[in-house]
Amino acid sequence: MRIAGWCGAVIAAAGVAFTLPVVRSQDRASSDNPELARMFREDQDDRKPGLHGIDWSVVKPRDDARLARARELYAANALHTGGDWLHAALILQHGNGPDDYLLAHEMCVAALAEGEKGAKWLVAATEDRFMMGIGRKQRFGTQYESAGEPGKFRLAPTDPGVTDGLRAALGAPPLAEAKATESRFDKK
């Protein structure tokens, strides 16, 4: 039995956030590391905009604490299930630079190898964030950036050499669709 939840990958750009679903296997979820699962939920809850948006001055220190603890759990070999790898990956995806994004990407691959199909889209997003972190174009079209005027966003530069077929295999929309929907990030 599969259950879908809206506790998946949150995309945040300059205070605007939306959540994509992550499908979890019910039987696997029961053996996930409870501390990582809690940190994952807290990470997602912090990215749900309230009445006045997301207060990054409050969220950033919590992100840093979760990031440090996720790294500790990783170093202690405490990640065992696909869910553990996915939870840690999402926390590192919200890290501080290319090293965090690359490790998040590798963790997503491990999650997929462990059967966590909910990690598919995050494989693409972590690679995109890593590529942008090293000054290159993203490949899958999962990341958005400021369009230069307050409250306006655009799809970050994207490598057109990646096919929509590969994007689809990783749960990312076709490039034209990603470009067409960039206005959903705009603050109204």
N, C-alpha and C positions, 0 to 999 in steps of 0.2 A: 504494500500500500504506500502511496506517495502523498505527501501533504505539501501544499504550496504555501509559502508565507511571504509577507511583505517585509521581511527582516533581512533583505538582501543587500546588494551593493548600493550604496548611496553615492550619488554623484553630487558634489558640492562645488560651486564656483562662485566666489565672491559673495557668500552668504545665501546663495540660492541652492536648494537641494531637492532631489527627488530620488525615490527608491525604486530599484528594480527587484523583481522577485528572485529568490533563491529557492529551488525545490530541494527538500531534504527527505531522505529516506527515514521513515519513522523508527525502524529497528536500529539504524545506525546512531540516530540522535541520542538514544538511551545510554550509549557507552562513550559519548563524547566527554572530554574533560570539562567538568562543570564550571571551573573558574574561567576557562577560555570562552565557554558559551555565555557566561554572565558578562564578561568584558565585551564580547561581540554585541550583545543586546544593548549594553550601555553605550557603545560606540554608535550604534544605529539610533538609539533614542536621542543622543546629543545632536544628531543631524536632522531631527524633525523640527522644522521651523515653528516657533511659537508665534504669538501675536505680533511680536516685534522682530521676527527673524531669528537667526542663530547668533548668539553672543559668543564670538570666537575668543574673546578674552577669558571666558569661563571654560569653553570647550578645549582650547589648546593645552592648558595644563593637565586636564584629564586625559587627552590624547597622549601626551608625553608619558604619563604614568602607565597607561595601558601598553604603550609601545615598549617601555622598559621591561614591564612584566612579561609581555609576549616574547621578547628576546630572551629573557631568563628561562622561561618554560621551554623554548626552542633549544637553548644551550644545554638544558638538563634532559634533553630527549623525552620531554613530556607530551609530545604530540604523537598520537597513535592512530586516530581515525581520520577519514576524509573530512569529517566535520571539524576536527581539531585543526587540520591544515588550512581549511577554508576560513575558520574564525581568526586564526593568527594572520593569514594573508590579508584579510580585510583591514585588520588593525595596522599592519605594516604599510598597506596601501595609503593609509592616512599618515604616514611617517614624514620624515624630514628631508628626504633626498633620494638620489638614484640608488644608493646601496639598499635602502629600505624597500624601494619599489622593485628592484631586481629580486631580492629575497622573497618579497610578496609574490612575485611572478612564479618563482620556483616552488613556493608553497602551494600555489594554485595547481601547478602541474602535479605535485604530489597528491593533492586532494582528488584530482581527476583519476590518477593512478589507483587511488583507494576506492574509486567508484562514486565519488561525490560529483554528480552531474551538475549540481548547482554552481560549481566553480568555473564552468565553461566561459561565461561572459567575463568573469574577473580575470581569467587568463589573458584575454584581449586587453582589458582595461589596465592591468598592471604593466603589460608590455608597453602600452601607449604612454603611460605615465613615466615609465623608465626612459623611453626614447626622448620624450620631451625634457626630462631631467638632465639628459646629457646633450641637449641642444639640437636634437634631430626631430624630424617630423614624426608624428604618431603614425601608426600603421592601420589601425582598425576604425578610427573615427569615434572613439568613446569619450574624448576629453574636449571640454569647451573652455573658452577664455574670454576675458573682457574684450569688447569690441571697440574700446577706446572712448566710449561715452558712458556716463553713469547709468547703471541698470540695463545695459545692452550687452549681449553675449553672442559669440560666434563659434562655430566649430574650429578648433585649433587646426593649423596646417596638417594635412593628412597625405601620406604617400599614396598616390593613385595607382601604384603598381600592385597593391594588394587587391585581390579580386573580391567581388561581393560573395562569391561562393565560399571563400575562406572566412570572410566575415560571418556568413550565415552558420558555418560549421562551429563557430565560437560564440554564437548567440548575439552577435552584433548586427545592427541593421545595415542594409545597403548604404553605401556612401551618400547617394542622393537623398535618401530618407533622413540620415543623420544631419545633413546640411539643411534640409527643409524644416526640420524640427528644432533648429537651434533657438528659435524665438521663445520656446517654452521656458528658457532660463531667464528671459527678460523680466525685470521687475516692472509690474504694471503700474 
